[in-house]
């Protein structure tokens, strides 16, 4: 469906303005889909992001600083989110033996198992953009990178 129909707006100041609104609208559309997908697993999108970061580092522990640097949502409080994941037994936190001010975070087997279960929904997430051809997806990625670059 066209953006104009989705938000009941007939015109925009410019195509650049429309593209900006379209990006924001589409971002929220995808985020809301993923939030709904994660609800049965009782984790937030930010918690999911941290678990995926930790899985990428596994079996090595990761510092909170590295987690913050790699998070998609830079405004998130990584320390608080890690603590919530620890309470759910999805991660472990330990003081680094070499540097006492540093905390090492490691995904637990429960965290790995949870991600494996969520991975079963990857095709559903990909289906959200399956109306684009592989060439169009590559072009979209290039355009988004160019826009940020």
Protein Blocks (a to p, Z undefined) as FASTA:
>chain_A
ZZklmnopabdfblklmmmmmmmmmmmmmmmmmmmmmmmnopafklmmmmmmmmmmpccd
cdfklmmmmpmblmbcfklmmmmmmmnopaccdddfklmkbccddddfklmmmmmmmmmm
mmmmmmmmmmpcfklmmmmmmmmmmmmZZ
